[in-house]
Amino acid sequence: MLWTGQPTRGEVQAVLGALNPAAGTRYTLSAGQATTRTVTYLDTVDWRLRRKGLVLRHERATSEAGTLRLDGTGDAVSATLPSPVAWPARIEHLPDGELRDGLADAMWVRAVAPVAKGRLVTREAAVLNEDGKIVVRLDWAELTGSEPVRTEPLVRVTVRPLLGYRRDAERVTRALRDSEGFEPAEDTLYQALLAAVGSTAEAIARPAISADMPADVAVATALLGFADTIVDNVDGVVDDVDTEFLHDLRVAVRRSRSLIKLAGDVLPERLVARHAPGFKWLGDVTTPTRDLDVYLLELEELAAGLVAGERQDLEPFAEHLDRERRKARRALVRALRSQRFTRLLDGWRSGLAGIAEREESEKDSERGLAARELVAGRLRRMVKKVTRRAQAITPDSPSEDVHDLRKRCKELRYLLEFAKPLCDESAFRAALKDLKKLQDILGDFQDGEVQSAALRVFAERMQEDPSRPPAATLLAMGELSARFVTLQRQARHDLTAALERFLGPDTQVRSEALLP
């Protein structure tokens, strides 16, 4: 692949013409007709396709629906759209076939949306030898970005040798390389377009905390990052683009609440007292929709595991969940569009920004306390709390105690993530791995109990509906409930061994090695 500068449209013919004399008198050049089409590059909001090395684009020559093309899976795959697709689009909105299959794992439950758009002009030129035989083909591509901003034309020329004419291709490539304006390209047109419009696959994040940073500045900086995440995901939640927007928003809310609880005392009391209750409210109003999202996302997998029942038996249950989700979403959207939400985020971010932009603490009681000292003290305290709770768990402990341990483990994990920039990298990975293993089992225990109870509530509500569900649906739901009870019992059985490992000397050594 060869690269040339950014010629204007009037210079394109001149550059193409330069290919012939560059190769000397040995060859002649025959350029075909140019083809022009609109190209829209698509990816998820978290760049899942690009991270997997995939490029998805929508090409349209006229007013037709156009074609989707996927590169990066080996041979390029394309699919003609029978009708226009509204972006963003989830995997189920794309046409069945090889292209959809190639995208399914990478997209997961996320939607693809335009990340860049432009006008693509392509043409093929044939290089002929003295006998008039085609020995090399040159693919010319000129892309001019139009969205999100206009760019200068970006040009790429690809040299494609024909079988048996490798030496001819080498001569043409060498001639192009030696001529003015051509040099090897290090990126594709897509990569060049993203660079030109200022898009990257890396999230724009606030600066990480540092060891010598004042404690209140460090906490405010982290909390501002969580607030940014909340704001960034609001439109995706309101527009119902995909379920992960709500999940990411809720994780940022939980992280905010945990850090306020564990280290919020280094911030001005008035700021915390005024805004902390709002994050509990935000967590509460987002819970019903997220719980229903999880059920709907997992329903196919749950149905596949039915033994006595069949997939279609759960259809009335799926319809009930969908109706409940629509009601829950209406309440959620009202909350996210409310003045209460706007005042919460605006006031919180404004207050935190005033702290994060300072170079030293203004709180007398915390004067001189650096981030490393704060992290060391809070981590030590939190590890002791989790250890005590874990040591107190026995096979006979009530479920409430197990749930409390799960909450404390979650708080420790969020505190670890806050402290990550200050931790020894290998010790951090090892400590997080130990904690995740325990959390997985505690999560299974929680899910088993909560999901089983929720199924009973759903069944009762469905029976109160005028169009009562058939007996087969209730029996299938009962089978699901029994499976969740089994999951909880298995998790309870596994918990004893997991706690022994977590409380063992290796975990304690790794915890102590976190801060260098």
Sequence and secondary structure as in RCSB ss.txt:
>XXXX:A:sequence
MLWTGQPTRGEVQAVLGALNPAAGTRYTLSAGQATTRTVTYLDTVDWRLRRKGLVLRHERATSEAGTLRLDGTGD
AVSATLPSPVAWPARIEHLPDGELRDGLADAMWVRAVAPVAKGRLVTREAAVLNEDGKIVVRLDWAELTGSEPVR
TEPLVRVTVRPLLGYRRDAERVTRALRDSEGFEPAEDTLYQALLAAVGSTAEAIARPAISADMPADVAVATALLG
FADTIVDNVDGVVDDVDTEFLHDLRVAVRRSRSLIKLAGDVLPERLVARHAPGFKWLGDVTTPTRDLDVYLLELE
ELAAGLVAGERQDLEPFAEHLDRERRKARRALVRALRSQRFTRLLDGWRSGLAGIAEREESEKDSERGLAARELV
AGRLRRMVKKVTRRAQAITPDSPSEDVHDLRKRCKELRYLLEFAKPLCDESAFRAALKDLKKLQDILGDFQDGEV
QSAALRVFAERMQEDPSRPPAATLLAMGELSARFVTLQRQARHDLTAALERFLGPDTQVRSEALLP
>XXXX:A:secstr
 EE     GGGHHHHHHHHHHHTGGG EEEE   EEEEEEEEE TT HHHHTT EEEEEESSSS  EEEEESSSS
 EEEE SS   SSB GGGS SSHHHHHHHHHHTT  BEEEEEEEEEEEEEEEE TTS EEEEEEEEEEEEEESS 
   EEEEEEEE TT HHHHHHHHHHHHHSTT EE SS HHHHHHHHHT  SS        TTSBHHHHHHHHHHH
HHHHHHHHHHHHHTT  HHHHHHHHHHHHHHHHHHHHHGGGS HHHHHHHHHHHHHHHHHHHHHHHHHHHHHHHH
HHHHT SSS GGGGHHHHHHHHHHHHHHHHHHHHHHTSHHHHHHHHHHHHHHHHHHT SS   GGGTT BHHHHH
HHHHHHHHHHHHHHHHH  TT  HHHHHHHHHHHHHHHHHHHHHGGGS HHHHHHHHHHHHHHHHHHHHHHHHHH
HHHHHHHHHHHHHHSSS   HHHHHHHHHHHHHHHHHHHHHHHHHHHHHHHHTSHHHHHHHHTS  
